[in-house]
């Protein structure tokens, strides 16, 4: 029996550092919707791959492990914490080594199949904001509202650099920029579910715009769809 949707499904795609997470959770909060950070889910898988020592070439083990994860997003003040099998992994998944591993893990067919299934189940009733890289093209191509959030690579690298420095992680800006560009290349050229803008998505450039300005534009488009 088909589930009756309670509200819209909103997809936010775009490259790393474009501001999808901040805009997505702010938008969800303003709408009273569920927020789902699919990129964090791939990071969660990467963290568990590292902890369990699973080989990236072992597709069967990757699928079984990814399928078994219970991932939840819990609002705490202005932040959203991610829990995996009851453990708060919000900090652990933001380490540079996990970010790099997540990029590799996300190329694996078994992992993507497992997480797409989980993501669809989490948002099947609607009233959800999902952000990632293949939401509007693969996970929810039927989403009522689709956004593609982008920004200049140097601006995205600057945001990442400041985020890491604020957390006490010493890193070179040039290295951060190189990592952002490499991540872009990996995401856009992977064989399975590459990052690309959905044809019917709304492009928003966040390079010179505040989070509030981005969210206000998103809210305007959502309200237009609700009428």
Order of alpha helices (4+ residues) and beta strands (2+ residues): beta-alpha-beta-alpha-alpha-beta-beta-beta-alpha-alpha-beta-beta-alpha-alpha-beta-alpha
